[in-house]
């Protein structure tokens, strides 16, 4: 359990307009239908078909099959005015986790689970599409709702951008939300600048020379080399990074050896790098390679390094973040309310959209400790308070109205 804020037991939806509040049962039904049929990245065929059926039934123009399973819906306002375009992004994919929740809507797909709230994101985006389609006469401009595959990996944002989802018509700004169990129900985490970290991963194999455990002078011990590398990598953040810039280097895997009396000829390690400052892009790869090369050379070992840049940091535009914050003040009425210090070293490929157009990604508190709905993200018992769903719709709708006003 991770909730570190006192839950406001008086959370209600009085600042959510009645028509959106009335969508609550439908939002829950959609979310639970999606939750029962989770799919991994680029495999979201059932989810995409479910979304498309709703959009078609409502008469909303949409395109399927973008970046394999992605969907873009377009809703044009009928009110006279300027032609601004706001995009709303929601991710659809699940995780390779066996669900342990004992609920009627538990995952029906073994080994796959919506353990991060993407089922809720999709339901919120559907609710937003439904409401806006019913109220075209109330806004000018256009909204694009982007249902994105594969956020958890290998990343669906970049191929969707390459496919042109930000064009025809050109998007002026983009917003997105993440249901967040690190914040209690009735809060919004929003800030300008860096919200989430860059995600980089490395895999390294150390090649030594194996031999008898009792005759080490005839060998090059890959385990000793690997141990020194693990220790040395911890100095990057402590001695090479400005203390004002937060960063993390974690070695999460280390595999070597087959017997107690055998010196291993190879050792394999993998890890992740996280940071907020975009100026550090490229630095960690170079420094990690320098450290590995130096230690291997000093021991007479060789190495192979594979370094992967997954996602850049999520950087919110100051103006759009202020718009979201001002909307949150109207929607959220609890003792905690707005949480500006809400950064996390978690990563998100929403960052690629934010590199293309101004935008804001924000957290919508969804934990409820009183109902035991505060397990952390990616936990097999993850779930959230579904009262957050209409709050998400209200946030999106008001952001659109304010942006296009």
N, C-alpha and C positions, 0 to 999 in steps of 0.2 A: 504494500500500500504506500502511495507516494504523496498524498495530499498534505501540503505544508501550510495551507491557509485555512482559517476557520470557515466552515461552510455556512453561507447565509441561509438559514432555514426558511426565511420569508421570501425566497426567490419566487417570483410569479411573472406572468406574461402581460401585465396590465399596460405596458408600453408597446406591446406588439399589437398591431391593429387587428380588429375582430376577425376580418376575413382571413388573415394569415393564421391567427389562433385556431380558427375552424379547420385549418388544414392539418392540425396535429395528428388526428387518427390516420389520415392518409399518409403523412410523412413517416409515421411509425410503421405502417404496413409496408410501404416501399422499402424502407431501410431493412426491415426484417426479411423481406423476400430476397433482397440482395445478399443479406448476411448469410442466409441458408445456402447460397450457391456461389461461394467465393471462387475466384479464379486468379491465377498468377499473371504476371506481366505479359502482355501481348497475347494472352489466351482468353481475354474477357468477352468471349462470344455470347454467352448467355446474358451477361450484364448489358452488353451493347444492344442486344436484341430487345431486352426489357425496356431500355431507355428509348429506343427507336419506336417501339410500339406506342409508348405514351405520347411521344412527340407527334407521331402520325395521327393518333386519335384526337389530339388537340389542334391539329392543323398547323403545326409549327414547322417551318422550313428547316431542313437539316440535311447534313451529309454524313454518310457512314464510311467506314473502311479507311479512315485517315490514320496513317502510321499503324496499319493493320486493323486495329479494333477501335480507334478513336472516333468520336462523333463531335460535330460542331452544329449547334442550333443557332439560328438567326431570328431575332424578333425586332421588327422595326416599329418604332413609335409613330403614332398618327398625329401627334400634336405638332403644330407649326413651330419652327425654330431651327436651330443649327443642326448640323449633321454629325455630331460627335459620335464616336463608337467606343463603348466600354466592353471589355471582355471579362467574363467570370470563369474561372478555371476550377474544375473538380476532378480529382483522381479516382480511379475505379478499381484498382488491383488490390489483391489480398496477399497474404504471406504464407510461406511453407511451414505452418505451425498447426499442431493438432489441438483443436479447441477442447478445453476442459470445463467450460460452462455447462450447467445443467438447466437449460432454458428451452422453451418450445421452439425457438428460432435458431437453435444451435446449427453449426455448419453441417451440411449433408455430404460434404466432400472430404474424405479422409486426408489428413495431413495438410489441409489448406484452411485458412481462417482469416476473416477480417479482424485483425488484431491491432489496427491502427486508426480505425474510424473512417476509412474511405467509403464504406457503405453509407455512413451518415453524410459524408460530403456529397455523394451522388444524390441522395434523397433531398438534401437541401437545394442542390442545383436544379433538380426536377421541380421542386416546389416553387423555386424562383421563376423558372420558365413558365409554369402553369399560371402563377399570379400575374406576371408581366403580360402574358398573352391575353389575359382577361382585361387588362388595363392599358392596352396600346394607346387609347385615346388620352391617357394621362401623362405621357412623356414624349419628347422629341428625341431624335437620334436613334441609335441602334445598339442593341446588346447582343454580343456573341457569347454563347455558353459553350465552353470547351470541356468535353468529357475526355479526360486523358488516360491512356493506359500506362502501366509499367512504371509508376513513380518509384516503387520499392526496388526496382532494378529490372533491366539494365538502363532504364530511363526512357520515358515516352515523350517528354517535352521537346527535346531537340528534333526528333524526326517529325513531330507535328508542326514545329516552326518551319522546318525545311519543306514540308508539304504545303505551306502557305496559309496556315490558319490565322495569321495576324494580318493577312491581306484580303482585299476584295470583299468588303470594304476594309480599309486600313484601320487598325486598332489604335486609338489614342492613348488608352490606359488599360491596365488590367488589375483585377483584385482576386484574391482567393483566401480561403480560411482553412484552418486545421482544428478540428475538435481536439481539445487538449486536456488530458487527464492530470497534467501537472498544475492545472488551475481549477478551482471549484466552479460549479455551475453558477452563473450570474456574474461572470467576469469576462473581460476581453483583454488580451495581451497584444498591444500594438506599440510600435516605436519606429521612428525614422532610422535609416541606416541599416546596419547589419542585424538581422534577426536570427538567422541560422547559419551554420558554418559550411565551409567548403568540405567536400568529401574526396579524399584521395586514399588509394590503397596500394600497398607494395607486397610483393612476393619475392623472397630471396632464397636461393639455394647455395650453401657453402660446400665447396668441394675440398676435402682434406685428403688424408691418406690413412686408411684403416690399418688395424693391426691388433696385436695381443695387448690386453689391458695391463699385463705385467711388464711389457717392454715398450713403454711409451716413446722412448727416444727414436724408435724406428717409424714413428707415425707423425701425422699432422692431425691433431685432434679437432674435428669439426665442431664438437660440442663446446670445447673451450673457446674456440673462435666465435661461435654463435653467442655464447654467454657474454663475452666482452663487447660484442656488437650491441646486444640488448641494453647493456649498461650504458654504453657510449651514446646510444640514441636518445637516452633521457636527458643528455646535456644540451640537446638542440634547443628545447624550449627554455631551459633554465639559464643558458649562457649565450645563445645566438639570437634570441627573440627579445625585442623590447618588452620589458615587463608590463607595459601598458597594453600590449597586444596579447590577447588570450589565444592559446594554441595548445594542441594535444598531439603527442605521438604515442601510440599504443601498439605494442606487439601482442597480438591476441592468440597467435599460434606458434608453437615451436615443437618440431618433431625430429627426433634423432635416436639412433641406437637400436640394437636388436638383442643384446645380451650384456650381463654385468661385466664380463671379462673380455669384451670386444670394444675397441676404440672405433667409433663410428667414422666412416669416411665421408658421409654427407650429413648435413643438417638443414632443415627447411623451416623458414619462419615467414609469417605473414603479419601484417599490421595495418593500421589506419592512421591517417593524419587529418586533423581538423583545425581550421583557423577562420577568423572573421575578416581579416584585412586582405582585400583583393591584391594589394601590392606584394603579398607573399607568394603569389602564384608562381610556381617554378622553383622557388627557393628550397623547399623541403626535399624535392627530388634530388637536386644538386648536392645538398648537404648530406643526405642519407647515403648517396652513392660515394661521396668523399670518405665518410666514416667507414663504410663497409670495405672500400678498396684499401684504405690505409691499414686497417686491422688485418685483413687477409694477407696483404703484402708482408706485414711484420711477422706473420706466422708461416708464410710459405703456402698459403691456401689460395684457391681461386673461388670465384663466385659468379652467379647469374642473377641479375636483378630485373624484375618486371614491375614497373611503376605505372599506375593507372590514375589519370585525372577523371574522376566521375562527375561531381557537381561543383560549380563555383559557389561562393557564399550567397545567401539570399539577402539582397540589399534593397531595402524599401526606399522609394522616392519620398522625400520629405513632404511635398505637397499632398500626395495621395494618402500618405500615412496620417497627415493632419485631418484630411477629409474623413477617413475611417474613424479616427479618434473622436471627432466631433459627432459622428453618427452614433458611435458607441455610447457616448454620454446621454444621448436621447433614448436609446434602446435599453441600456443596462441601468437598473436602479437598485443597487445593493450597497452595503457598507464598503465593500472592496472596490467594485466597479472596474475602473481602468487600471491595468497593470503594465506600466511602461518598461520595467526591468524584467523582461521575459525572454531574454536570449537563451538559446540552447545550442550545444555543439552537435545536435542532430543536423542532418542535411536534407535537402529537398530540391528536386529539379525544377521547381517553380522559378529557381534562380535564372534559368535560361530565358524564360519569358521576361523577367525583370531586366535582363541585359538588353532586350530588344525595345521595350517600351516602358515608360514610367508606370509604377504600380506599387501595390502593397499587399503583403501576405500577413495575415494576423491569426492569433490564436483565440478560439472561443472556448471558454472554460466549460468542461462537461463532466467533471468528477462530482460524485455525491457520496461522501464517506458514510453518511447515515444509511444509505441503501447498499453499501459495499460495492459501489460502482466507481472505484478509484484505483483499480489495478493499473500498473504502468503500461504504456504502449509496448506492443510486441510480446506481451505476457499471454500465456494460453487461457487466462481467465479475464482478459481485457473486455470491458464493456463500458458504456457511458450512459449518463442520464439523458433520455430521449427528449426531455423538456427543452434541451438545447436546440433541437431541430427547427422549430418555428422562429427561435431567436436568430438562427443563422439566416433564414429566409428574410426576416425583417432587416437584418444588417445589409444583406445584398441589395434588397429593394431600395432601401433608403440611400445607400451609397450611389446607386444608379440615378435615383431622382436628384440627388444633390449634385452629382457630377454633370448631369445633363441640364440642370436648371439654368 
